Amino acid sequence: MSGADRKTVHRRSPDAAKEFLLRSEMITVYVMVVLVVVTSVLNPDFLKVGNFVSILKQYSFYGICGVMLTFLMVSLAFDMSLGNTVALSGCIAAILMRDFGMSFWVGALVAVAVGAFLGLINGFLHGVLKIQAFMATLGTCYVYRGLFWVLSKQASVECGNAVKASGVPSSVLGLPTSIWVLIVLAIIGHIVLKYTKFGRSTYIIGNNLEVAREVGVSETKIKVILFACLGFIAGLCAVCFILTYGSIPPSTGAKYEFYVNAGTVIGGCSVYGGKGTIVGSLIGTAVMTIVQFSLRSLGVAPGYQNTVLGAILLLVILIDTVKEKKKM
């Protein structure tokens, strides 16, 4: 290597490091660290092991859904029924385990099958009938929640005996099993989104539908598959919830659509489509989880919690909108 080349490398290295440190994902990490530090100072109990495990459990559920939702966001679509898909698929599986003696493993298969079917309905409404994704899934959100309340009778559906009989541990190496499920899904999701034809097709649809049509990418096919896969993952999330708690309480899935959608946007997904990564979404979802637990830990009243969370989401969307307008 010549002296000139070595000088070029030395000049580029600091620039590359600076660019990495200023990436949106890294800035989100800084925000997360500040949140943890501030909350810990105001309430030292925040970093206790028990609270940390609770944060991990909740984060794993949001993260599992967030992996697949990233694909949907990149393709310029949303799913407002996400939390209720988790609740309904988990409820049906839990009832079958509790009332019909079904094993945990069969119940798990039922949960992911029901989730995939519910997602397929969303995919048909948006991908085939071309109903705007927000409105289509907002409608199914209430349908799924209503069915969940009817089936569960707004009471906790206990299925702990089936979980114990399965012998599946709720934690491995000191971490919730759901976290390990999230890690595996995140790796697979990252590879598929970044390195496969399907992932590239998802980005193309989100960036420019005209280009997608010219290169032979079917928006209808991709959207239906994405919604069905998201439903499948929501069912898997329900299985992890059952494995963790041994029941499906009435609060299952509450506000998942908010925390997961907000987390993906905070992590770099654009509400205008065509942009986003699995890593960024997981970091953003972690921030939203920590915000949720921080507000609770500091004793903030529920009404103010909703105000803060709503303000955060609006701020992130505003920033995303400003960035989008600058591109025009």
Secondary structure, 3 states (H helix, E strand, C coil): CCHHHHHHHHHHHHHHHHHHHCCHHHHHHHHHHHHHHHHHHHCHHHHCHHHHHHHHHHHHHHHHHHHHHHHHHHCCCCCCCHHHHHHHHHHHHHHHHHHCCCCHHHHHHHHHHHHHHHHHHHHHHHHHCCCCHHHHHHHHHHHHHHHHHHHHCCCCEECHHHHHHHCCCCEECCEEHHHHHHHHHHHHHHHHHHHCHHHHHHHHHHHCHHHHHHCCCCHHHHHHHHHHHHHHHHHHHHHHHHHHHCEECCCCCCCHHHHHHHHHHHCCCCCCCCCCCHHHHHHHHHHHHHHHHHHHHCCCCHHHHHHHHHHHHHHHHHHHHHHHHHHC
